[in-house]
Amino acid sequence: MTETEHSGFARYPLANVALGLLAAGPKHGYGLYRDFEEYFGSIWKAGQTKFYVALSSLLDEGYLDAELEPQENRPARKVYRLTDKGREEFLKWLHEPVYSMRAMRVEFIAKLRFFDLLGEPGAKELIDQEIALFGEMLDEWEAEKPEDPFYNLVNDYRIRQARAIVEWLEAVKQNL
C-alpha cells in the first residue's frame, strides 16, 4: 500500500527539512541542527546524528555543496549551501500535499512553518489541495457501511478525525 492510498504510514522526510533550512542561506551543520530544534522541535523529533546523516546523503546526491571553513584553535567546519537541484527538490516537496492524517501532524505543519519562515507563496493553495484530498477521503469513508461493529467504530473515528482536520485547515486558511 502506498502513502497516497491513505495508509497512514507516512515517512517524514528529514532531508527536505534540511533543504528548507538552507533555503535561507549557507550554514554549518551544527547551526542547521540548532535551527531545526528551534523551529521544528515541538513537532518533529530527530537526533543530531540522524540530521547529519541526512546532510551527508544530500551532499552525496548533489542537493547540497559544502566547503570547509577554518576556525581558530578548532578543526575546520563544513558549511553547506543549497544547489539549484536542492532548491528545486525542496520547493517540489513544499508544494505537494500530504496523503495521510498521520502526516498532517508532522510533515504538513512543517510545510506551513516553512511558508512562514521563508515567505514563500502558495500556502493557501496547498491548504486547498489538502481540503480537497481530505474531502475525497471523507466521501470514500462515509460511503462505507461496515458490517463489523468494531470496524464501524474505526471508520467513525477516522471520519471524525478527517472532519476535524478539514475544519482546522479552513481555520488556518482564514488566519493566513
PyMOL commands that set and color helices and strands:
alter all, ss='L'
color gray80, all
select helices_A, chain A and resi 3-5+14-22+29-40+48-60+84-95+101-118+123-143+149-175
alter helices_A, ss='H'
color red, helices_A
select strands_A, chain A and resi 27-28+64-71+74-82
alter strands_A, ss='S'
color yellow, strands_A
deselect
rebuild
show_as cartoon
